[in-house]
Amino acid sequence: MVSATPTQSRKQALPVSGSVRWLKRPSGPSHFGRFSITSITKRGPVVTEYDVAAFLDTEGRITGFGLAKDDDEVYAVDFSQWYGPTCTCGDYEYRQRECKHIKACRCAMHAAGITIPAPTKPAPLPSSSEVEFDAP
């Protein structure tokens, strides 16, 4: 006897909403600070605090941020991708959309007067007919 398992249709995820508030304003070259994100959920507001530090490239420009919760769960928010920011949280990885961490970093840095440089689109790779090299 064969039985079929009923499939559940996936509900569309609600847009991310909430607020961010600095608890310790960012300081130093790595812009180390602490903020709280208040997420609005079906069950009501949920507040989570994060230590925040900037990731810098070799020229000292911000490329992203590391967010660490008190339970040592860590997320990396990367603003260096020309196609848009990324995050290592499950919401971003599963849904491929801006999560609360990306939105909170963007808003908190703006409120603190910290500019996140926009990445530039990489130059196209040359076609195979344009590539020259010396063979050994």
N, CA, C and O atoms as a printed pandas DataFrame, in Angstrom:
     atom_number atom_name residue_name chain_id  residue_number  x_coord  y_coord  z_coord
0              1         N          MET        A               1    0.830   -1.171    0.000
1              2        CA          MET        A               1    0.000    0.000    0.000
2              3         C          MET        A               1    0.877    1.236    0.000
3              4         O          MET        A               1    1.834    1.315    0.769
4              5         N          VAL        A               2    0.571    2.184   -0.834
5              6        CA          VAL        A               2    1.327    3.427   -0.936
6              7         C          VAL        A               2    0.487    4.550   -0.358
7              8         O          VAL        A               2   -0.695    4.692   -0.674
8              9         N          SER        A               3    1.110    5.335    0.482
9             10        CA          SER        A               3    0.389    6.488    1.021
10            11         C          SER        A               3    1.180    7.745    0.698
11            12         O          SER        A               3    2.410    7.747    0.718
12            13         N          ALA        A               4    0.479    8.772    0.411
13            14        CA          ALA        A               4    1.118   10.046    0.087
14            15         C          ALA        A               4    1.124   10.934    1.320
15            16         O          ALA        A               4    0.150   10.999    2.069
16            17         N          THR        A               5    2.228   11.604    1.508
17            18        CA          THR        A               5    2.317   12.555    2.606
18            19         C          THR        A               5    1.803   13.895    2.104
19            20         O          THR        A               5    2.277   14.397    1.086
20            21         N          PRO        A               6    0.853   14.469    2.795
21            22        CA          PRO        A               6    0.353   15.766    2.336
22            23         C          PRO        A               6    1.464   16.809    2.401
23            24         O          PRO        A               6    2.222   16.863    3.369
24            25         N          THR        A               7    1.549   17.613    1.390
25            26        CA          THR        A               7    2.551   18.672    1.380
26            27         C          THR        A               7    1.910   19.963    1.867
27            28         O          THR        A               7    0.770   20.283    1.532
28            29         N          GLN        A               8    2.659   20.678    2.648
29            30        CA          GLN        A               8    2.177   21.954    3.133
30            31         C          GLN        A               8    2.728   23.047    2.241
31            32         O          GLN        A               8    3.912   23.047    1.902
32            33         N          SER        A               9    1.886   23.958    1.869
33            34        CA          SER        A               9    2.397   25.083    1.108
34            35         C          SER        A               9    3.094   26.019    2.081
35            36         O          SER        A               9    2.619   26.258    3.191
36            37         N          ARG        A              10    4.212   26.536    1.646
37            38        CA          ARG        A              10    4.969   27.427    2.508
38            39         C          ARG        A              10    4.337   28.807    2.506
39            40         O          ARG        A              10    4.007   29.358    1.456
40            41         N          LYS        A              11    4.180   29.342    3.683
41            42        CA          LYS        A              11    3.647   30.685    3.796
42            43         C          LYS        A              11    4.733   31.673    3.411
43            44         O          LYS        A              11    5.913   31.465    3.693
44            45         N          GLN        A              12    4.323   32.732    2.772
45            46        CA          GLN        A              12    5.276   33.774    2.420
46            47         C          GLN        A              12    5.754   34.427    3.713
47            48         O          GLN        A              12    4.950   34.768    4.581
48            49         N          ALA        A              13    7.052   34.595    3.830
49            50        CA          ALA        A              13    7.613   35.210    5.026
50            51         C          ALA        A              13    7.227   36.682    5.076
51            52         O          ALA        A              13    7.209   37.375    4.058
52            53         N          LEU        A              14    6.922   37.138    6.277
53            54        CA          LEU        A              14    6.594   38.548    6.458
54            55         C          LEU        A              14    7.845   39.392    6.299
55            56         O          LEU        A              14    8.946   38.917    6.575
56            57         N          PRO        A              15    7.700   40.632    5.860
57            58        CA          PRO        A              15    8.864   41.509    5.767
58            59         C          PRO        A              15    9.478   41.710    7.153
59            60         O          PRO        A              15    8.781   41.677    8.167
60            61         N          VAL        A              16   10.775   41.916    7.172
61            62        CA          VAL        A              16   11.479   42.159    8.423
62            63         C          VAL        A              16   11.099   43.549    8.926
63            64         O          VAL        A              16   11.156   44.523    8.176
64            65         N          SER        A              17   10.712   43.636   10.198
65            66        CA          SER        A              17   10.395   44.941   10.763
66            67         C          SER        A              17   10.861   44.997   12.203
67            68         O          SER        A              17   10.951   43.973   12.881
68            69         N          GLY        A              18   11.155   46.197   12.660
69            70        CA          GLY        A              18   11.624   46.376   14.023
70            71         C          GLY        A              18   12.392   47.665   14.151
71            72         O          GLY        A              18   12.188   48.605   13.382
72            73         N          SER        A              19   13.278   47.707   15.130
73            74        CA          SER        A              19   14.083   48.911   15.352
74            75         C          SER        A              19   15.441   48.508   15.910
75            76         O          SER        A              19   15.635   47.391   16.388
76            77         N          VAL        A              20   16.369   49.449   15.834
77            78        CA          VAL        A              20   17.711   49.227   16.367
78            79         C          VAL        A              20   18.074   50.437   17.226
79            80         O          VAL        A              20   17.705   51.569   16.914
80            81         N          ARG        A              21   18.805   50.178   18.318
81            82        CA          ARG        A              21   19.181   51.252   19.240
82            83         C          ARG        A              21   20.601   51.001   19.738
83            84         O          ARG        A              21   20.935   49.894   20.160
84            85         N          TRP        A              22   21.431   52.039   19.683
85            86        CA          TRP        A              22   22.792   51.908   20.195
86            87         C          TRP        A              22   22.755   51.861   21.720
87            88         O          TRP        A              22   22.130   52.709   22.356
88            89         N          LEU        A              23   23.425   50.871   22.303
89            90        CA          LEU        A              23   23.607   50.794   23.744
90            91         C          LEU        A              23   24.972   51.353   24.122
91            92         O          LEU        A              23   25.129   51.974   25.173
92            93         N          LYS        A              24   25.958   51.126   23.256
93            94        CA          LYS        A              24   27.306   51.706   23.391
94            95         C          LYS        A              24   27.696   52.174   21.996
95            96         O          LYS        A              24   27.886   51.361   21.092
96            97         N          ARG        A              25   27.813   53.478   21.827
97            98        CA          ARG        A              25   28.130   54.051   20.519
98            99         C          ARG        A              25   29.451   53.493   20.014
99           100         O          ARG        A              25   30.355   53.241   20.810
100          101         N          PRO        A              26   29.581   53.295   18.702
101          102        CA          PRO        A              26   30.814   52.716   18.142
102          103         C          PRO        A              26   32.008   53.639   18.340
103          104         O          PRO        A              26   31.882   54.862   18.283
104          105         N          SER        A              27   33.171   53.031   18.573
105          106        CA          SER        A              27   34.393   53.808   18.756
106          107         C          SER        A              27   35.582   53.023   18.226
107          108         O          SER        A              27   35.499   51.817   17.990
108          109         N          GLY        A              28   36.677   53.726   18.046
109          110        CA          GLY        A              28   37.913   53.111   17.582
110          111         C          GLY        A              28   37.878   52.803   16.096
111          112         O          GLY        A              28   36.842   52.959   15.449
112          113         N          PRO        A              29   39.007   52.365   15.554
113          114        CA          PRO        A              29   39.079   52.091   14.119
114          115         C          PRO        A              29   38.164   50.960   13.659
115          116         O          PRO        A              29   37.751   50.934   12.500
116          117         N          SER        A              30   37.845   50.028   14.551
117          118        CA          SER        A              30   36.962   48.933   14.146
118          119         C          SER        A              30   35.494   49.249   14.440
119          120         O          SER        A              30   34.617   48.408   14.240
120          121         N          HIS        A              31   35.235   50.472   14.917
121          122        CA          HIS        A              31   33.863   50.904   15.218
122          123         C          HIS        A              31   33.173   49.911   16.150
123          124         O          HIS        A              31   32.010   49.562   15.946
124          125         N          PHE        A              32   33.902   49.456   17.183
125          126        CA          PHE        A              32   33.326   48.501   18.123
126          127         C          PHE        A              32   32.247   49.180   18.955
127          128         O          PHE        A              32   32.450   50.284   19.461
128          129         N          GLY        A              33   31.107   48.524   19.095
129          130        CA          GLY        A              33   30.005   49.051   19.889
130          131         C          GLY        A              33   29.038   47.948   20.246
131          132         O          GLY        A              33   29.331   46.763   20.088
132          133         N          ARG        A              34   27.883   48.356   20.729
133          134        CA          ARG        A              34   26.848   47.380   21.103
134          135         C          ARG        A              34   25.496   47.992   20.782
135          136         O          ARG        A              34   25.221   49.137   21.141
136          137         N          PHE        A              35   24.640   47.207   20.092
137          138        CA          PHE        A              35   23.285   47.678   19.849
138          139         C          PHE        A              35   22.271   46.586   20.131
139          140         O          PHE        A              35   22.607   45.408   20.254
140          141         N          SER        A              36   21.019   47.012   20.229
141          142        CA          SER        A              36   19.937   46.045   20.416
142          143         C          SER        A              36   19.004   46.154   19.228
143          144         O          SER        A              36   18.733   47.243   18.721
144          145         N          ILE        A              37   18.520   45.003   18.796
145          146        CA          ILE        A              37   17.538   44.942   17.721
146          147         C          ILE        A              37   16.228   44.484   18.343
147          148         O          ILE        A              37   16.169   43.442   18.995
148          149         N          THR        A              38   15.184   45.268   18.137
149          150        CA          THR        A              38   13.846   44.881   18.566
150          151         C          THR        A              38   13.108   44.400   17.337
151          152         O          THR        A              38   12.790   45.193   16.451
152          153         N          SER        A              39   12.833   43.105   17.275
153          154        CA          SER        A              39   12.125   42.505   16.145
154          155         C          SER        A              39   10.649   42.420   16.482
155          156         O          SER        A              39   10.284   42.050   17.598
156          157         N          ILE        A              40    9.806   42.758   15.531
157          158        CA          ILE        A              40    8.373   42.635   15.708
158          159         C          ILE        A              40    7.959   41.277   15.146
159          160         O          ILE        A              40    8.086   41.026   13.947
160          161         N          THR        A              41    7.463   40.404   16.024
161          162        CA          THR        A              41    7.061   39.052   15.617
162          163         C          THR        A              41    5.573   38.854   15.900
163          164         O          THR        A              41    4.915   39.719   16.479
164          165         N          LYS        A              42    5.064   37.710   15.485
165          166        CA          LYS        A              42    3.657   37.386   15.752
166          167         C          LYS        A              42    3.368   37.346   17.246
167          168         O          LYS        A              42    2.262   37.665   17.681
168          169         N          ARG        A              43    4.363   36.954   18.024
169          170        CA          ARG        A              43    4.185   36.824   19.469
170          171         C          ARG        A              43    4.478   38.116   20.227
171          172         O          ARG        A              43    4.363   38.164   21.451
172          173         N          GLY        A              44    4.856   39.159   19.494
173          174        CA          GLY        A              44    5.187   40.440   20.118
174          175         C          GLY        A              44    6.640   40.797   19.904
175          176         O          GLY        A              44    7.355   40.075   19.210
176          177         N          PRO        A              45    7.092   41.896   20.486
177          178        CA          PRO        A              45    8.475   42.336   20.285
178          179         C          PRO        A              45    9.486   41.420   20.973
179          180         O          PRO        A              45    9.253   40.934   22.079
180          181         N          VAL        A              46   10.610   41.197   20.296
181          182        CA          VAL        A              46   11.711   40.409   20.837
182          183         C          VAL        A              46   12.967   41.265   20.743
183          184         O          VAL        A              46   13.314   41.733   19.658
184          185         N          VAL        A              47   13.656   41.478   21.868
185          186        CA          VAL        A              47   14.852   42.318   21.917
186          187         C          VAL        A              47   16.078   41.427   22.054
187          188         O          VAL        A              47   16.143   40.569   22.935
188          189         N          THR        A              48   17.054   41.642   21.162
189          190        CA          THR        A              48   18.308   40.896   21.205
190          191         C          THR        A              48   19.456   41.893   21.133
191          192         O          THR        A              48   19.437   42.807   20.309
192          193         N          GLU        A              49   20.459   41.718   21.997
193          194        CA          GLU        A              49   21.618   42.608   22.020
194          195         C          GLU        A              49   22.801   41.953   21.312
195          196         O          GLU        A              49   22.995   40.739   21.379
196          197         N          TYR        A              50   23.587   42.790   20.634
197          198        CA          TYR        A              50   24.747   42.323   19.872
198          199         C          TYR        A              50   25.947   43.227   20.124
199          200         O          TYR        A              50   25.805   44.449   20.177
200          201         N          ASP        A              51   27.139   42.628   20.280
201          202        CA          ASP        A              51   28.380   43.374   20.163
202          203         C          ASP        A              51   28.646   43.488   18.674
203          204         O          ASP        A              51   28.438   42.530   17.931
204          205         N          VAL        A              52   29.106   44.657   18.231
205          206        CA          VAL        A              52   29.280   44.922   16.803
206          207         C          VAL        A              52   30.696   45.426   16.559
207          208         O          VAL        A              52   31.190   46.283   17.291
208          209         N          ALA        A              53   31.345   44.894   15.532
209          210        CA          ALA        A              53   32.655   45.378   15.115
210          211         C          ALA        A              53   32.721   45.355   13.596
211          212         O          ALA        A              53   32.193   44.450   12.950
212          213         N          ALA        A              54   33.378   46.364   13.040
213          214        CA          ALA        A              54   33.478   46.488   11.581
214          215         C          ALA        A              54   34.576   45.580   11.042
215          216         O          ALA        A              54   35.590   45.353   11.702
216          217         N          PHE        A              55   34.361   45.065    9.834
217          218        CA          PHE        A              55   35.399   44.397    9.059
218          219         C          PHE        A              55   35.957   45.452    8.108
219          220         O          PHE        A              55   35.198   46.148    7.434
220          221         N          LEU        A              56   37.277   45.570    8.055
221          222        CA          LEU        A              56   37.918   46.584    7.221
222          223         C          LEU        A              56   38.774   45.931    6.157
223          224         O          LEU        A              56   39.364   44.875    6.385
224          225         N          ASP        A              57   38.844   46.571    4.973
225          226        CA          ASP        A              57   39.740   46.065    3.928
226          227         C          ASP        A              57   41.138   46.621    4.176
227          228         O          ASP        A              57   41.360   47.307    5.174
228          229         N          THR        A              58   42.070   46.340    3.294
229          230        CA          THR        A              58   43.457   46.760    3.494
230          231         C          THR        A              58   43.627   48.274    3.462
231          232         O          THR        A              58   44.634   48.792    3.944
232          233         N          GLU        A              59   42.665   48.982    2.907
233          234        CA          GLU        A              59   42.730   50.445    2.861
234          235         C          GLU        A              59   41.930   51.094    3.985
235          236         O          GLU        A              59   41.793   52.316    4.016
236          237         N          GLY        A              60   41.399   50.291    4.910
237          238        CA          GLY        A              60   40.676   50.814    6.051
238          239         C          GLY        A              60   39.208   51.120    5.799
239          240         O          GLY        A              60   38.554   51.734    6.642
240          241         N          ARG        A              61   38.677   50.699    4.648
241          242        CA          ARG        A              61   37.259   50.916    4.356
242          243         C          ARG        A              61   36.432   49.784    4.951
243          244         O          ARG        A              61   36.872   48.636    5.009
244          245         N          ILE        A              62   35.237   50.126    5.389
245          246        CA          ILE        A              62   34.336   49.126    5.965
246          247         C          ILE        A              62   33.819   48.215    4.854
247          248         O          ILE        A              62   33.348   48.685    3.819
248          249         N          THR        A              63   33.914   46.910    5.086
249          250        CA          THR        A              63   33.361   45.939    4.135
250          251         C          THR        A              63   32.209   45.155    4.748
251          252         O          THR        A              63   31.456   44.494    4.033
252          253         N          GLY        A              64   32.067   45.224    6.060
253          254        CA          GLY        A              64   30.993   44.496    6.719
254          255         C          GLY        A              64   31.113   44.615    8.223
255          256         O          GLY        A              64   31.896   45.411    8.742
256          257         N          PHE        A              65   30.313   43.798    8.921
257          258        CA          PHE        A              65   30.291   43.848   10.375
258          259         C          PHE        A              65   30.130   42.452   10.951
259          260         O          PHE        A              65   29.477   41.589   10.364
260          261         N          GLY        A              66   30.734   42.250   12.102
261          262        CA          GLY        A              66   30.521   41.037   12.869
262          263         C          GLY        A              66   29.578   41.362   14.015
263          264         O          GLY        A              66   29.778   42.347   14.726
264          265         N          LEU        A              67   28.557   40.543   14.197
265          266        CA          LEU        A              67   27.586   40.726   15.272
266          267         C          LEU        A              67   27.643   39.504   16.170
267          268         O          LEU        A              67   27.484   38.380   15.695
268          269         N          ALA        A              68   27.868   39.706   17.462
269          270        CA          ALA        A              68   27.972   38.586   18.409
270          271         C          ALA        A              68   26.942   38.762   19.523
271          272         O          ALA        A              68   26.906   39.789   20.201
272          273         N          LYS        A              69   26.105   37.737   19.697
273          274        CA          LYS        A              69   25.136   37.752   20.794
274          275         C          LYS        A              69   25.836   37.295   22.073
275          276         O          LYS        A              69   26.955   36.783   22.030
276          277         N          ASP        A              70   25.169   37.484   23.203
277          278        CA          ASP        A              70   25.743   37.100   24.494
278          279         C          ASP        A              70   25.970   35.600   24.615
279          280         O          ASP        A              70   26.827   35.164   25.384
280          281         N          ASP        A              71   25.201   34.794   23.854
281          282        CA          ASP        A              71   25.392   33.340   23.901
282          283         C          ASP        A              71   26.471   32.883   22.912
283          284         O          ASP        A              71   26.592   31.691   22.629
284          285         N          ASP        A              72   27.255   33.836   22.387
285          286        CA          ASP        A              72   28.365   33.605   21.456
286          287         C          ASP        A              72   27.940   33.172   20.063
287          288         O          ASP        A              72   28.773   32.702   19.289
288          289         N          GLU        A              73   26.669   33.318   19.728
289          290        CA          GLU        A              73   26.244   33.098   18.342
290          291         C          GLU        A              73   26.687   34.327   17.550
291          292         O          GLU        A              73   26.434   35.462   17.952
292          293         N          VAL        A              74   27.349   34.084   16.424
293          294        CA          VAL        A              74   27.959   35.172   15.660
294          295         C          VAL        A              74   27.411   35.187   14.237
295          296         O          VAL        A              74   27.197   34.140   13.627
296          297         N          TYR        A              75   27.187   36.395   13.722
297          298        CA          TYR        A              75   26.756   36.580   12.338
298          299         C          TYR        A              75   27.722   37.531   11.655
299          300         O          TYR        A              75   28.224   38.469   12.275
300          301         N          ALA        A              76   27.979   37.290   10.387
301          302        CA          ALA        A              76   28.824   38.174    9.587
302          303         C          ALA        A              76   27.952   38.826    8.519
303          304         O          ALA        A              76   27.326   38.144    7.707
304          305         N          VAL        A              77   27.922   40.146    8.534
305          306        CA          VAL        A              77   27.177   40.916    7.539
306          307         C          VAL        A              77   28.200   41.499    6.586
307          308         O          VAL        A              77   29.089   42.237    7.009
308          309         N          ASP        A              78   28.090   41.178    5.302
309          310        CA          ASP        A              78   29.061   41.582    4.293
310          311         C          ASP        A              78   28.436   42.598    3.344
311          312         O          ASP        A              78   27.475   42.293    2.638
312          313         N          PHE        A              79   28.993   43.810    3.334
313          314        CA          PHE        A              79   28.507   44.860    2.442
314          315         C          PHE        A              79   29.410   45.031    1.217
315          316         O          PHE        A              79   29.231   45.982    0.456
316          317         N          SER        A              80   30.372   44.134    1.011
317          318        CA          SER        A              80   31.333   44.307   -0.075
318          319         C          SER        A              80   30.888   43.701   -1.405
319          320         O          SER        A              80   31.562   43.888   -2.418
320          321         N          GLN        A              81   29.782   42.988   -1.420
321          322        CA          GLN        A              81   29.325   42.340   -2.650
322          323         C          GLN        A              81   28.592   43.342   -3.529
323          324         O          GLN        A              81   27.694   44.031   -3.047
324          325         N          TRP        A              82   28.947   43.441   -4.790
325          326        CA          TRP        A              82   28.331   44.445   -5.672
326          327         C          TRP        A              82   26.850   44.171   -5.905
327          328         O          TRP        A              82   26.104   45.091   -6.242
328          329         N          TYR        A              83   26.410   42.929   -5.734
329          330        CA          TYR        A              83   25.013   42.581   -5.971
330          331         C          TYR        A              83   24.156   42.777   -4.724
331          332         O          TYR        A              83   22.949   42.545   -4.778
332          333         N          GLY        A              84   24.735   43.190   -3.622
333          334        CA          GLY        A              84   23.978   43.475   -2.411
334          335         C          GLY        A              84   24.580   42.824   -1.185
335          336         O          GLY        A              84   25.403   41.915   -1.296
336          337         N          PRO        A              85   24.173   43.284   -0.021
337          338        CA          PRO        A              85   24.727   42.738    1.224
338          339         C          PRO        A              85   24.275   41.309    1.483
339          340         O          PRO        A              85   23.224   40.870    1.016
340          341         N          THR        A              86   25.101   40.598    2.241
341          342        CA          THR        A              86   24.793   39.217    2.625
342          343         C          THR        A              86   24.959   39.074    4.131
343          344         O          THR        A              86   25.601   39.900    4.780
344          345         N          CYS        A              87   24.365   38.001    4.683
345          346        CA          CYS        A              87   24.481   37.711    6.116
346          347         C          CYS        A              87   24.565   36.195    6.279
347          348         O          CYS        A              87   24.071   35.442    5.439
348          349         N          THR        A              88   25.189   35.764    7.354
349          350        CA          THR        A              88   25.332   34.333    7.599
350          351         C          THR        A              88   24.203   33.764    8.451
351          352         O          THR        A              88   24.268   32.603    8.857
352          353         N          CYS        A              89   23.167   34.558    8.731
353          354        CA          CYS        A              89   22.047   34.049    9.532
354          355         C          CYS        A              89   21.154   33.143    8.682
355          356         O          CYS        A              89   21.193   33.190    7.453
356          357         N          GLY        A              90   20.369   32.338    9.343
357          358        CA          GLY        A              90   19.471   31.416    8.654
358          359         C          GLY        A              90   18.424   32.106    7.802
359          360         O          GLY        A              90   18.080   31.615    6.727
360          361         N          ASP        A              91   17.910   33.242    8.266
361          362        CA          ASP        A              91   16.883   33.955    7.507
362          363         C          ASP        A              91   17.425   34.373    6.145
363          364         O          ASP        A              91   16.758   34.182    5.128
364          365         N          TYR        A              92   18.638   34.945    6.117
365          366        CA          TYR        A              92   19.212   35.358    4.832
366          367         C          TYR        A              92   19.559   34.133    3.984
367          368         O          TYR        A              92   19.224   34.083    2.801
368          369         N          GLU        A              93   20.216   33.165    4.574
369          370        CA          GLU        A              93   20.665   32.013    3.795
370          371         C          GLU        A              93   19.498   31.202    3.229
371          372         O          GLU        A              93   19.597   30.658    2.130
372          373         N          TYR        A              94   18.406   31.120    3.967
373          374        CA          TYR        A              94   17.263   30.335    3.508
374          375         C          TYR        A              94   16.397   31.109    2.523
375          376         O          TYR        A              94   15.955   30.560    1.514
376          377         N          ARG        A              95   16.157   32.385    2.817
377          378        CA          ARG        A              95   15.216   33.166    2.001
378          379         C          ARG        A              95   15.882   34.083    0.982
379          380         O          ARG        A              95   15.207   34.597    0.090
380          381         N          GLN        A              96   17.187   34.299    1.094
381          382        CA          GLN        A              96   17.927   35.173    0.170
382          383         C          GLN        A              96   17.294   36.566    0.086
383          384         O          GLN        A              96   17.021   37.080   -0.999
384          385         N          ARG        A              97   17.071   37.151    1.246
385          386        CA          ARG        A              97   16.515   38.498    1.316
386          387         C          ARG        A              97   17.200   39.227    2.453
387          388         O          ARG        A              97   17.863   38.609    3.286
388          389         N          GLU        A              98   17.041   40.541    2.490
389          390        CA          GLU        A              98   17.654   41.301    3.563
390          391         C          GLU        A              98   17.039   40.897    4.902
391          392         O          GLU        A              98   15.820   40.910    5.074
392          393         N          CYS        A              99   17.896   40.545    5.828
393          394        CA          CYS        A              99   17.461   40.121    7.157
394          395         C          CYS        A              99   17.546   41.289    8.128
395          396         O          CYS        A              99   17.955   42.389    7.756
396          397         N          LYS        A             100   17.156   41.043    9.371
397          398        CA          LYS        A             100   17.176   42.107   10.373
398          399         C          LYS        A             100   18.604   42.567   10.672
399          400         O          LYS        A             100   18.806   43.724   11.040
400          401         N          HIS        A             101   19.595   41.691   10.523
401          402        CA          HIS        A             101   20.976   42.063   10.813
402          403         C          HIS        A             101   21.494   43.068    9.776
403          404         O          HIS        A             101   22.153   44.044   10.133
404          405         N          ILE        A             102   21.201   42.831    8.509
405          406        CA          ILE        A             102   21.612   43.755    7.442
406          407         C          ILE        A             102   20.934   45.105    7.636
407          408         O          ILE        A             102   21.590   46.146    7.602
408          409         N          LYS        A             103   19.621   45.085    7.841
409          410        CA          LYS        A             103   18.881   46.334    8.003
410          411         C          LYS        A             103   19.323   47.080    9.257
411          412         O          LYS        A             103   19.450   48.304    9.236
412          413         N          ALA        A             104   19.556   46.359   10.341
413          414        CA          ALA        A             104   19.985   47.000   11.584
414          415         C          ALA        A             104   21.367   47.637   11.427
415          416         O          ALA        A             104   21.586   48.757   11.888
416          417         N          CYS        A             105   22.299   46.934   10.784
417          418        CA          CYS        A             105   23.638   47.506   10.565
418          419         C          CYS        A             105   23.552   48.777    9.735
419          420         O          CYS        A             105   24.160   49.793   10.072
420          421         N          ARG        A             106   22.797   48.713    8.657
421          422        CA          ARG        A             106   22.664   49.881    7.790
422          423         C          ARG        A             106   22.084   51.074    8.562
423          424         O          ARG        A             106   22.617   52.181    8.479
424          425         N          CYS        A             107   21.005   50.857    9.304
425          426        CA          CYS        A             107   20.339   51.938   10.043
426          427         C          CYS        A             107   21.197   52.448   11.204
427          428         O          CYS        A             107   21.304   53.658   11.408
428          429         N          ALA        A             108   21.807   51.539   11.964
429          430        CA          ALA        A             108   22.612   51.935   13.116
430          431         C          ALA        A             108   23.841   52.728   12.688
431          432         O          ALA        A             108   24.192   53.720   13.326
432          433         N          MET        A             109   24.495   52.298   11.613
433          434        CA          MET        A             109   25.679   53.022   11.155
434          435         C          MET        A             109   25.291   54.404   10.626
435          436         O          MET        A             109   26.007   55.379   10.853
436          437         N          HIS        A             110   24.180   54.490    9.935
437          438        CA          HIS        A             110   23.702   55.789    9.456
438          439         C          HIS        A             110   23.441   56.722   10.647
439          440         O          HIS        A             110   23.833   57.888   10.624
440          441         N          ALA        A             111   22.779   56.201   11.683
441          442        CA          ALA        A             111   22.480   57.007   12.865
442          443         C          ALA        A             111   23.750   57.453   13.580
443          444         O          ALA        A             111   23.769   58.518   14.196
444          445         N          ALA        A             112   24.819   56.645   13.505
445          446        CA          ALA        A             112   26.088   56.980   14.151
446          447         C          ALA        A             112   26.987   57.831   13.254
447          448         O          ALA        A             112   28.077   58.230   13.665
448          449         N          GLY        A             113   26.532   58.110   12.030
449          450        CA          GLY        A             113   27.330   58.918   11.110
450          451         C          GLY        A             113   28.469   58.161   10.452
451          452         O          GLY        A             113   29.427   58.772    9.978
452          453         N          ILE        A             114   28.377   56.849   10.419
453          454        CA          ILE        A             114   29.414   56.008    9.808
454          455         C          ILE        A             114   28.951   55.623    8.412
455          456         O          ILE        A             114   27.860   55.078    8.236
456          457         N          THR        A             115   29.783   55.908    7.428
457          458        CA          THR        A             115   29.437   55.614    6.039
458          459         C          THR        A             115   29.932   54.231    5.654
459          460         O          THR        A             115   31.089   53.881    5.889
460          461         N          ILE        A             116   29.041   53.453    5.060
461          462        CA          ILE        A             116   29.411   52.148    4.517
462          463         C          ILE        A             116   29.618   52.362    3.020
463          464         O          ILE        A             116   28.648   52.606    2.303
464          465         N          PRO        A             117   30.864   52.278    2.524
465          466        CA          PRO        A             117   31.102   52.533    1.100
466          467         C          PRO        A             117   30.356   51.533    0.215
467          468         O          PRO        A             117   30.299   50.339    0.507
468          469         N          ALA        A             118   29.794   52.050   -0.862
469          470        CA          ALA        A             118   29.119   51.175   -1.824
470          471         C          ALA        A             118   30.175   50.423   -2.630
471          472         O          ALA        A             118   31.124   51.038   -3.117
472          473         N          PRO        A             119   30.032   49.111   -2.779
473          474        CA          PRO        A             119   30.998   48.352   -3.576
474          475         C          PRO        A             119   30.830   48.663   -5.052
475          476         O          PRO        A             119   29.753   49.045   -5.508
476          477         N          THR        A             120   31.905   48.493   -5.778
477          478        CA          THR        A             120   31.840   48.708   -7.221
478          479         C          THR        A             120   31.704   47.361   -7.918
479          480         O          THR        A             120   32.209   46.342   -7.447
480          481         N          LYS        A             121   31.013   47.385   -9.046
481          482        CA          LYS        A             121   30.843   46.164   -9.822
482          483         C          LYS        A             121   32.201   45.766  -10.394
483          484         O          LYS        A             121   32.916   46.617  -10.924
484          485         N          PRO        A             122   32.566   44.490  -10.297
485          486        CA          PRO        A             122   33.870   44.069  -10.805
486          487         C          PRO        A             122   33.952   44.214  -12.320
487          488         O          PRO        A             122   32.950   44.099  -13.026
488          489         N          ALA        A             123   35.158   44.467  -12.802
489          490        CA          ALA        A             123   35.371   44.574  -14.246
490          491         C          ALA        A             123   35.126   43.212  -14.887
491          492         O          ALA        A             123   35.453   42.185  -14.293
492          493         N          PRO        A             124   34.558   43.187  -16.087
493          494        CA          PRO        A             124   34.317   41.897  -16.739
494          495         C          PRO        A             124   35.640   41.210  -17.069
495          496         O          PRO        A             124   36.641   41.864  -17.360
496          497         N          LEU        A             125   35.624   39.900  -17.019
497          498        CA          LEU        A             125   36.813   39.131  -17.374
498          499         C          LEU        A             125   37.036   39.217  -18.875
499          500         O          LEU        A             125   36.074   39.258  -19.641
500          501         N          PRO        A             126   38.288   39.246  -19.302
501          502        CA          PRO        A             126   38.540   39.296  -20.747
502          503         C          PRO        A             126   38.114   37.994  -21.414
503          504         O          PRO        A             126   38.131   36.929  -20.799
504          505         N          SER        A             127   37.730   38.102  -22.693
505          506        CA          SER        A             127   37.369   36.886  -23.421
506          507         C          SER        A             127   38.634   36.088  -23.693
507          508         O          SER        A             127   39.738   36.625  -23.605
508          509         N          SER        A             128   38.484   34.823  -24.021
509          510        CA          SER        A             128   39.644   33.956  -24.225
510          511         C          SER        A             128   40.533   34.436  -25.366
511          512         O          SER        A             128   41.728   34.141  -25.370
512          513         N          SER        A             129   39.979   35.172  -26.342
513          514        CA          SER        A             129   40.796   35.654  -27.457
514          515         C          SER        A             129   41.647   36.855  -27.044
515          516         O          SER        A             129   42.566   37.233  -27.770
516          517         N          GLU        A             130   41.356   37.460  -25.892
517          518        CA          GLU        A             130   42.106   38.633  -25.451
518          519         C          GLU        A             130   43.188   38.302  -24.435
519          520         O          GLU        A             130   43.974   39.178  -24.074
520          521         N          VAL        A             131   43.251   37.078  -23.972
521          522        CA          VAL        A             131   44.185   36.708  -22.926
522          523         C          VAL        A             131   45.506   36.278  -23.546
523          524         O          VAL        A             131   45.548   35.459  -24.465
524          525         N          GLU        A             132   46.596   36.860  -23.013
525          526        CA          GLU        A             132   47.932   36.475  -23.466
526          527         C          GLU        A             132   48.699   35.949  -22.274
527          528         O          GLU        A             132   48.566   36.464  -21.163
528          529         N          PHE        A             133   49.496   34.931  -22.501
529          530        CA          PHE        A             133   50.334   34.400  -21.434
530          531         C          PHE        A             133   51.508   33.680  -22.076
531          532         O          PHE        A             133   51.473   33.312  -23.250
532          533         N          ASP        A             134   52.546   33.490  -21.276
533          534        CA          ASP        A             134   53.720   32.770  -21.737
534          535         C          ASP        A             134   53.651   31.348  -21.226
535          536         O          ASP        A             134   53.507   31.125  -20.024
536          537         N          ALA        A             135   53.750   30.394  -22.117
537          538        CA          ALA        A             135   53.758   28.982  -21.733
538          539         C          ALA        A             135   55.165   28.582  -21.331
539          540         O          ALA        A             135   56.127   29.079  -21.917
540          541         N          PRO        A             136   55.318   27.706  -20.358
541          542        CA          PRO        A             136   56.669   27.279  -19.924
542          543         C          PRO        A             136   57.373   26.457  -20.976
543          544         O          PRO        A             136   58.507   26.027  -20.766
